[in-house]
Amino acid sequence: MIEKEYKILLSSFQYEQIKHILEFSEFREQNNYYYETELFELVNKGLTTRIRTIGDEYLFQIKNKLKNKTHGVTTKEEFEESVKEIPKVIEIEKIENIIGFKLNIDSKYAYNIGVLNTKRYICYMNDCEIALDKNEYFGNTDFELEIEFHENENQALDIIDNLNLDKSKNPVGKYKRFLLEKMKHQKEGY
């Protein structure tokens, strides 16, 4: 599946405003358990590898960045399969089998490097899925709006304009923010 979306980092004030402006039809709490090699080879290949838990459901997900952000739009190919547990280690060969190509990296394993918790409100407008997220990881909290669309990017842009948000910034995605915070904590000795 191809995923196209805008991601906009929000202040806590903007987050609360949007929570009251839009009529959200769904709320869920999810945990993303991220996996990476010791040499960060997956992220360097444009891959995000995680187990996402929503309630009792465990989803092994891999996102493959197809191209760099164009006008703020992230385009990724997404792979997903149901699993029964959160392993400590995932074999690179399993990742390659799911994505359908060899990564040509030295590592044989990706390790669970931590968890990011998201409290997500969801609604649907103009053929777009809107997710309002509060993310917590390594003692850090941030807020984000994701607008996923299929074909018509203008419908997503209209939503951004109606919410008076700045679409010109290219925010760092959840996984990279998570990695940056993890590295910061490792340097500080946590």
CORKA-V298781 format. One record per residue. RES is the residue in one letter. PHI is phi in radians with two decimals (999 if undefined). OMEGA is omega in whole degrees, -180 to 180 (* if undefined). NEAR is the number of other C-alpha atoms within 10 Angstrom. Layout:
RES	PHI	OMEGA	NEAR
RES	PHI	OMEGA	NEAR
This chain:
M	999	177	9
I	-1.67	-180	13
E	-1.97	175	17
K	-2.15	-178	19
E	-2.75	168	22
Y	-1.73	174	23
K	-2.17	180	22
I	-2.31	175	23
L	-1.30	-175	22
L	-2.12	167	19
S	-1.40	178	12
S	-1.10	178	13
F	-1.14	178	10
Q	-1.06	179	16
Y	-1.00	-179	19
E	-1.13	178	13
Q	-1.04	-177	12
I	-1.13	179	15
K	-1.03	-179	15
H	-1.62	-179	9
I	-1.38	-176	10
L	-1.52	178	16
E	-1.71	-178	13
F	-1.42	-177	17
S	-1.73	-173	9
E	-2.57	171	11
F	-2.29	174	14
R	-2.62	174	12
E	-1.90	-178	15
Q	-2.39	176	18
N	-2.07	175	20
N	-1.88	175	23
Y	-1.70	-173	21
Y	-1.56	-179	21
Y	-2.19	-179	25
E	-2.67	174	24
T	-1.39	180	21
E	-1.12	-179	12
L	-1.78	180	12
F	0.98	-177	13
E	-1.28	-179	17
L	-1.19	180	21
V	-1.09	178	18
N	-1.19	175	9
K	-1.62	180	13
G	1.48	-178	15
L	-1.84	167	22
T	-2.00	-177	21
T	-2.14	-176	24
R	-2.68	164	25
I	-1.90	177	25
R	-1.81	175	23
T	-1.93	173	19
I	-2.30	-174	13
G	1.10	-180	10
D	-1.60	-178	8
E	-1.63	179	13
Y	-2.09	-178	19
L	-2.10	174	20
F	-1.49	-175	21
Q	-2.17	175	21
I	-2.24	175	21
K	-1.99	-179	20
N	-1.97	-179	21
K	-1.14	-178	19
L	-1.51	177	15
K	-2.72	179	12
N	-1.17	-178	12
K	-0.99	176	16
T	-2.06	-178	9
H	0.94	178	11
G	1.48	-178	16
V	-1.56	175	20
T	-1.68	178	19
T	-2.11	-178	19
K	-2.37	170	22
E	-1.64	-174	16
E	-2.03	177	17
F	-2.07	-176	17
E	-2.63	172	16
E	-2.57	180	11
S	-1.32	176	12
V	-2.30	-175	15
K	-1.80	-175	10
E	-2.69	176	13
I	-1.87	-178	16
P	-1.30	174	12
K	-1.38	-175	12
V	-2.41	174	15
I	-2.18	178	19
E	-1.25	178	13
I	-1.03	179	20
E	-1.02	178	14
K	-1.14	178	12
I	-1.08	180	22
E	-1.09	179	13
N	-1.11	-179	10
I	-1.26	-177	14
I	-1.44	174	17
G	1.48	175	9
F	-2.67	179	10
K	-1.34	179	11
L	-1.52	-179	16
N	0.93	176	10
I	-2.10	-177	12
D	-1.37	-175	10
S	-1.22	177	17
K	-1.78	-174	12
Y	-2.39	169	17
A	-2.00	-174	22
Y	-1.93	174	16
N	-1.17	-175	19
I	-1.89	177	17
G	2.46	-174	18
V	-2.26	173	18
L	-2.06	180	19
N	-1.71	179	19
T	-2.19	169	20
K	-1.78	-168	16
R	-2.11	170	19
Y	-1.79	-176	20
I	-2.25	170	19
C	-2.55	-177	16
Y	-2.22	178	16
M	-2.58	172	14
N	0.86	-178	13
D	1.05	178	13
C	-2.14	170	20
E	-1.74	-179	16
I	-1.91	178	24
A	-2.11	177	21
L	-1.85	-170	25
D	-2.02	166	24
K	-2.01	-174	19
N	-1.92	178	20
E	-2.27	-179	17
Y	-2.82	179	19
F	0.89	179	15
G	1.35	-179	7
N	-1.81	175	10
T	-2.21	172	13
D	-2.43	-174	17
F	-2.25	-173	20
E	-2.65	172	21
L	-2.00	175	23
E	-2.05	177	20
I	-2.13	-178	25
E	-1.72	180	21
F	-2.36	-179	21
H	-1.76	-175	14
E	-2.03	-169	11
N	-1.61	180	11
E	-1.08	-178	16
N	-1.08	178	11
Q	-1.15	177	17
A	-1.17	179	24
L	-1.10	177	15
D	-1.06	179	12
I	-1.10	179	16
I	-1.06	179	18
D	-1.11	-180	12
N	-1.11	178	9
L	-1.59	180	14
N	0.96	-180	10
L	-1.81	-180	16
D	-1.52	-179	12
K	-1.58	-175	17
S	-1.36	180	9
K	-1.39	175	12
N	-1.88	-176	17
P	-1.23	174	16
V	-1.31	-179	13
G	-1.20	-178	13
K	-0.93	-175	18
Y	-1.11	180	17
K	-1.20	175	13
R	-1.10	178	14
F	-1.02	-180	22
L	-1.08	180	18
L	-1.07	179	13
E	-1.18	178	16
K	-1.07	180	17
M	-1.12	178	13
K	-1.07	-180	13
H	-1.19	178	13
Q	-1.14	178	10
K	-1.15	-179	9
E	-1.44	175	8
G	1.54	178	7
Y	-1.44	*	9
